[in-house]
């Protein structure tokens, strides 16, 4: 998310906040002075279960005029123009630092998730947080449990083989036209990780063993590409399911629940969308099929009203036949 402001000297500045994985990719070579220190802080915050954001800025010159033109444009290409100009503006940023906040779980969330899991629902959590934060939150809300085997998928350079590492470290030194080399190396690594994880699940002798699939956003982007998505689906159905991929690949019914504007796309993609009203605003509620005030009410919505609804529809169909 970015805002454009003007200081007392007339200088126009773009202020940007977002997930560290996105912000760090958009930094200029001269804007990485605090990258090492910020990364350490982010890791410490993530391990403490805090939700983090990276902050950066950029001084603007001509691109703000382009943005005004795109914003006031009339026609079907307005969104495309805005996206193009925004992407152009939100690069070559200068890193400022990071923030961390404690976002406490609502009352009853762990118990609700535990009941839904017992009912046989497969659950995915989509978040922009660091992987460490996501794992800590997973334990806090009972989505992850002690003894559960964690299958982590990441494009982190530290997890690549030596050849892929060398290619990635050359990124800043080569022209962008060679970016496909890095992409292919990362994709090859992801395929290897998915294959190894699938083998681990198949070789597990304990019939009651539980697995948790943990995948970062960049890896998910690659995993949902045409040539990888069904390999990813084979792995994911052993652990959980992603909205669109599962709808297309298995025909299973999907439900998405969220409370913010960034959850709207997920809610609209699912067969059943549930919005939570509250401090995050009403965008999710307006885009959903059902609205609830707190997450814990999802248990009653599904296991009580959902069951009753299914029974009534079945009786109506039976009478009609």
C-alpha positions in Angstrom: 0.0 0.0 0.0 1.3 3.4 -0.9 0.4 7.1 -0.4 1.8 10.2 -2.1 2.4 13.2 0.0 4.1 16.6 -0.4 6.4 18.1 2.2 6.8 21.8 3.2 9.4 22.3 0.5 7.2 21.1 -2.3 8.9 17.7 -2.7 6.5 14.9 -3.6 7.3 11.7 -1.8 5.8 8.2 -2.1 5.5 6.3 1.2 5.1 2.6 0.9 4.4 -0.2 3.4 3.9 -3.9 2.7 5.2 -7.4 3.3 9.0 -7.5 3.5 9.2 -10.0 0.6 7.6 -7.5 -1.7 9.3 -4.4 -0.4 12.8 -5.8 -0.5 12.3 -6.8 -4.2 11.5 -3.2 -5.1 14.5 -1.5 -3.3 17.1 0.4 -5.2 20.8 -0.5 -4.9 21.3 2.6 -2.8 18.2 2.0 -0.7 19.5 -1.2 1.0 21.6 0.4 3.8 19.3 -0.9 6.5 18.4 -4.2 4.9 20.6 -6.4 7.0 19.5 -4.8 10.3 15.9 -4.7 9.2 16.0 -8.4 8.2 17.3 -9.3 11.7 14.6 -7.3 13.4 11.9 -8.9 11.2 13.2 -12.4 12.0 13.2 -11.6 15.8 9.7 -10.1 15.5 8.4 -13.1 13.5 9.8 -15.6 16.0 7.9 -13.7 18.7 4.7 -14.1 16.8 4.4 -10.4 15.9 2.9 -9.2 12.6 5.4 -7.2 10.6 5.5 -4.7 7.8 8.4 -3.1 5.9 8.5 0.6 5.3 10.1 2.4 2.3 9.9 5.7 0.5 10.8 7.3 -2.9 11.1 10.9 -4.1 8.8 11.4 -7.1 9.3 13.7 -10.1 7.3 13.1 -13.3 5.5 9.8 -12.5 2.9 11.6 -10.3 1.6 13.4 -13.4 1.2 10.0 -15.1 -0.7 8.7 -12.1 -3.1 11.7 -12.2 -3.7 11.0 -15.9 -4.4 7.3 -15.2 -6.6 8.1 -12.2 -8.8 10.5 -14.1 -8.9 8.4 -17.3 -12.3 7.2 -18.5 -12.7 3.9 -20.2 -12.1 0.2 -19.8 -8.3 0.5 -19.6 -8.4 2.8 -16.5 -7.5 -0.1 -14.1 -4.7 -1.3 -16.4 -3.3 2.2 -16.6 -3.4 2.6 -12.8 -1.7 -0.7 -12.3 1.0 0.1 -14.8 1.8 3.5 -13.3 1.6 2.2 -9.8 4.1 -0.6 -10.6 6.4 2.0 -12.2 6.2 4.3 -9.2 6.7 1.5 -6.6 10.2 0.5 -7.5 13.7 1.8 -6.7 12.5 2.4 -3.1 14.7 3.4 -0.1 14.2 1.2 2.9 13.3 3.0 6.1 12.7 0.1 8.5 10.0 -2.2 9.8 7.1 -2.2 12.2 5.8 -5.0 14.4 2.5 -5.2 16.2 0.7 -7.9 18.3 -2.5 -8.9 16.7 -4.4 -10.9 19.4 -6.7 -13.7 18.4 -10.4 -13.2 18.9 -12.1 -15.1 21.7 -12.8 -18.7 20.7 -10.7 -18.9 17.6 -8.6 -21.9 18.7 -11.6 -23.9 19.8 -13.5 -23.1 16.6 -10.7 -24.2 14.4 -10.2 -27.4 16.4 -13.9 -28.2 16.1 -13.9 -27.6 12.3 -10.8 -29.8 11.9 -12.6 -32.5 13.9 -15.5 -32.2 11.5 -13.2 -33.0 8.6 -12.7 -29.6 7.0 -9.3 -28.9 5.4 -8.1 -25.5 6.4 -5.7 -23.0 4.6 -4.6 -19.7 6.1 -3.6 -17.1 3.6 -1.5 -14.3 5.2 1.1 -11.7 4.2 3.1 -12.3 7.3 6.5 -13.8 7.6 6.6 -17.6 7.6 7.9 -17.6 11.2 4.9 -15.4 12.2 2.5 -17.6 10.3 3.8 -20.7 12.0 3.6 -19.1 15.5 0.0 -17.9 14.8 -0.8 -21.4 13.5 0.2 -22.9 16.9 -1.7 -20.1 18.8 -5.0 -20.8 17.0 -4.6 -24.7 17.2 -4.2 -25.0 13.4 -0.7 -26.5 14.0 -0.1 -28.9 16.8 2.9 -30.4 18.5 4.0 -33.5 16.8 2.6 -32.4 13.4 5.1 -32.8 10.6 5.7 -29.4 8.9 6.4 -29.4 5.2 7.9 -25.9 4.4 8.1 -24.7 0.8 10.1 -21.5 0.2 12.0 -19.7 -2.5 14.5 -18.4 0.1 18.0 -18.3 -1.4 19.4 -20.2 1.6 17.3 -23.2 0.6 18.5 -23.4 -2.9 21.3 -25.7 -4.1 24.7 -24.2 -4.7 24.2 -23.7 -8.4 20.9 -21.9 -7.9 22.4 -19.8 -5.1 25.2 -18.6 -7.4 22.6 -17.7 -10.1 20.5 -15.7 -7.6 23.5 -13.8 -6.2 24.3 -12.7 -9.7 20.9 -11.1 -10.1 22.0 -7.6 -9.2 25.0 -7.9 -11.5 23.3 -9.0 -14.7 20.7 -7.4 -17.0 17.0 -8.1 -16.3 16.8 -9.8 -19.7 18.4 -12.9 -18.1 15.8 -13.1 -15.3 14.4 -16.3 -16.8 17.6 -18.1 -15.6 16.8 -17.4 -12.0 13.1 -18.2 -12.5 14.0 -21.6 -14.0 16.4 -22.3 -11.1 13.8 -21.5 -8.5 11.1 -23.5 -10.3 13.4 -26.5 -10.5 14.0 -26.2 -6.8 10.3 -26.0 -6.0 9.6 -29.1 -8.1 12.3 -30.9 -6.1 10.8 -29.8 -2.8 7.3 -30.9 -3.8 8.6 -34.3 -5.0 10.5 -34.9 -1.7 7.5 -33.8 0.4 5.2 -36.2 -1.5 7.6 -39.1 -1.0 7.8 -38.2 2.7 4.0 -38.4 3.0 3.8 -41.7 1.1 6.6 -43.3 3.2 5.0 -42.3 6.5 4.0 -45.5 8.3 1.9 -44.0 11.0 -1.7 -43.9 9.7 -2.6 -41.2 12.2 0.3 -38.9 11.3 -0.7 -35.2 10.7 1.0 -33.0 8.2 1.1 -29.2 7.8 2.0 -27.6 4.5 3.6 -24.2 4.9 4.4 -22.3 1.7 5.5 -18.7 1.2 3.8 -16.3 -1.2 6.5 -16.3 -3.9 6.6 -20.1 -4.0 2.8 -20.2 -4.2 3.0 -17.9 -7.3 5.3 -20.4 -9.0 3.3 -23.4 -7.7 0.1 -22.1 -9.3 1.7 -21.8 -12.8 0.2 -24.0 -15.5 3.1 -26.5 -15.5 3.3 -26.9 -11.8 -0.2 -26.4 -10.3 -1.4 -30.0 -10.5 1.8 -31.3 -9.0 1.2 -28.8 -6.2 -2.4 -30.0 -5.9 -1.3 -33.6 -5.4 0.8 -32.4 -2.5 -1.8 -30.0 -1.1 -4.7 -32.4 -1.0 -2.8 -34.5 1.5 -2.7 -31.4 3.8 -5.3 -28.8 2.7 -6.7 -27.0 -0.3 -6.3 -23.6 -2.1 -9.5 -22.1 -3.3 -9.4 -21.8 -7.0 -7.0 -24.7 -7.5 -9.1 -27.2 -5.6 -12.3 -26.0 -7.3 -10.7 -26.7 -10.7 -8.8 -29.8 -9.8 -11.1 -31.7 -7.5 -14.6 -30.2 -7.7 -14.7 -29.9 -3.9 -16.8 -27.2 -2.2 -14.7 -24.3 -0.9 -15.5 -21.7 1.8 -13.4 -18.6 2.4 -13.6 -16.3 5.4 -11.9 -13.0 5.9 -12.3 -9.5 7.5 -10.3 -7.1 5.3 -10.4 -5.6 1.8 -7.4 -7.8 0.8 -9.7 -10.9 1.5 -12.3 -9.9 -1.1 -10.8 -11.7 -4.0 -10.5 -15.0 -2.0 -14.1 -14.6 -0.7 -15.5 -14.1 -4.2 -13.6 -17.0 -5.6 -14.9 -19.5 -3.1 -18.3 -21.3 -3.4 -19.3 -19.9 0.0 -17.9 -16.5 1.1 -18.1 -15.4 4.8 -17.2 -11.9 5.9 -16.4 -10.8 9.4 -17.5 -7.3 10.3 -15.4 -5.2 12.7 -12.3 -3.0 12.8 -11.1 -3.9 9.3 -14.1 -2.3 7.7 -17.1 -3.7 5.7 -15.5 -4.6 2.3 -15.3 -8.3 3.1 -18.9 -8.3 4.4 -20.2 -6.6 1.3 -18.5 -9.2 -0.9 -19.6 -12.2 1.0 -22.6 -14.5 1.1 -22.8 -14.6 4.9 -21.7 -12.1 7.5 -20.7 -12.8 11.1 -19.5 -10.6 13.9 -16.7 -12.9 15.2 -14.7 -15.8 13.8 -16.0 -18.3 16.5 -19.5 -18.0 15.1 -18.3 -19.9 12.0 -18.6 -23.1 13.9 -22.3 -22.7 14.5 -22.8 -21.4 10.9 -21.3 -24.6 9.5 -22.0 -27.5 11.8 -25.5 -26.3 12.9 -27.1 -24.1 10.3 -25.1 -25.7 7.5 -26.3 -29.2 8.5 -29.9 -28.0 8.8 -29.7 -26.3 5.4 -28.3 -29.5 3.8 -31.1 -31.6 5.4 -33.8 -29.2 4.2 -32.5 -29.1 0.6 -32.3 -32.9 0.6 -35.9 -33.2 1.9 -37.1 -30.7 -0.7 -35.4 -32.6 -3.5 -36.9 -35.9 -2.2 -40.4 -34.5 -2.1 -40.0 -33.0 -5.6 -38.9 -36.3 -7.0 
